Amino acid sequence: MLQSSVLLPHSSLPLSRFAVFHTSDLDQAREEVAKIYCPHRLVPTGTGGMLDARHHTIDLGGYSLNYVQYGSEVRIVPGQLQSFFLLQLPLTGQARITCGRQNVESSPRRATLLSPSLDVSMDWSGECGKLMAQIPRQAVERTLQAMLGREIKAPIEFDAAFDLDHGPGRRIAHMLHLLREDAECDSAVIRPGLGGPHMREILIMALLQAVPNTYSDAIRAPAPGIAPGHVRRAEAFMRSMAAQHLTLCDIAASAGVSTRALQEGFRNFRNTTPLEALRGIRLEMARKALMAAGPGDSVTIVALACGFTHLSRFSISYFERFKELPSETLRGQRRLLT
C-alpha cells in the first residue's frame, strides 16, 4: 500500500474556479478524465474508502493546467499518451509510475514527466492530488526543432522523474505554481491568445534543458556561429511586429536560424537576449506613443498597442528604463497640450 498523507481541504484546492467534475462514481470519473486526456483504464486498488474524484482544468492557449485527485487508491493505465506530454507535480500523497522501462516514485518532492511514445501506468495513493500541465506533442517537437535548427527524426523521450528540491526542478515547479496563481487571479499573462503561447514556450524550453532526454546531447552541443545579419533581421522583424504576441520561435524563424543560434547572436553582438531586446523595442515604442498621446489615449491603451499584456510589469519595466512612470510621461504630454 502506498504511504498516506492528507488531501488538501476542498477550499484550498488549486484551480477550484475551473472545476470540471466532482464525483464518487468510478465510471463517470473515467469518462470525464478521458475527455480531456485520453482513454484509459481506472481500477480501484484500495481496501475501502469512497472515491472522491475531482478534475479542475484551464486552457492556457495551446496547453492546459489541471488539478486531479481521486480520493481513493486507484490504478490508471492509459498506455501511450500519443498526442501530449504530461508534467505532474504531486501536492499531496504519492504515486508509483511506470513509463516505458522506468519505474519511479513520485511525491511532493519529486515530479514526473510522461512522454507520449512510451507505455504508462500509474498507482495513486488515496491522498494523491496533482497539479499537472498537459502540453501538446507538436508544441514540444516544434520548440525542440527550433532550438536545434533542424527536423527531428525520432520521438523525444524524457527521464520519467526529476527532483523538485533544488536547481532546475525547483524552478520548473515554481513556474507551474506561478501559472496556477495567474490563472486563479485571471491574469492576462497566461490568457489564451495573449501571453499563453509565450509562457508555454518558456516552460517547454525549461523542460528540454533541465530534464534529461533523448536529445540532451544535441541541445548541449555548441550552436553554429551566427552572422550579424541574422541579428539585424530579427531586430527588424521585432520592430515591425512588436505589437503582436511573439515567441522566441517566431523571432528565430524570421531570422532563418535556430533559437539557440539566435540567443548566441544576441548575447555576442547585443549583450542581451532576443526577448529582452523585444521588450526594449516595445518600451521605446510606448514612450514615443505616450509622448505623442492625444486626449483619448491612456496608459492602458498605449501598453496594449505596444504588445504589453501585464500592466503592472509594464510600469515597472518602464520606470527602470526611463526613471519615471508611464502615467507621468502621459501627464507631462497633456500639460504640453493645454
HELIX and SHEET records of a PDB file:
HELIX    1   1 HIS A   10  SER A   12  5                                   3    
HELIX    2   2 SER A   16  PHE A   18  5                                   3    
HELIX    3   3 LEU A   26  ILE A   36  1                                  11    
HELIX    4   4 ARG A  137  LEU A  148  1                                  12    
HELIX    5   5 GLY A  167  GLU A  184  1                                  18    
HELIX    6   6 GLY A  196  ALA A  210  1                                  15    
HELIX    7   7 SER A  216  ARG A  220  1                                   5    
HELIX    8   8 PRO A  228  SER A  240  1                                  13    
HELIX    9   9 LEU A  248  ALA A  255  1                                   8    
HELIX   10  10 THR A  259  ARG A  270  1                                  12    
HELIX   11  11 PRO A  274  MET A  291  1                                  18    
HELIX   12  12 VAL A  299  ALA A  305  1                                   7    
HELIX   13  13 LEU A  311  PHE A  322  1                                  12    
HELIX   14  14 PRO A  326  LEU A  337  1                                  12    
SHEET    1   A 7 ALA A  19  THR A  23  0                                        
SHEET    2   A 7 ALA A  53  ASP A  59 -1                                        
SHEET    3   A 7 SER A  64  GLN A  69 -1                                        
SHEET    4   A 7 GLY A 129  PRO A 136 -1                                        
SHEET    5   A 7 PHE A  84  THR A  92 -1                                        
SHEET    6   A 7 ARG A 110  LEU A 114 -1                                        
SHEET    7   A 7 ALA A 161  ASP A 163 -1                                        
SHEET    1   B 5 ARG A  41  PRO A  44  0                                        
SHEET    2   B 5 VAL A  74  GLN A  80 -1                                        
SHEET    3   B 5 ASP A 119  TRP A 124 -1                                        
SHEET    4   B 5 ALA A  95  CYS A  99 -1                                        
SHEET    5   B 5 GLN A 102  SER A 106 -1                                        
END                                                                             
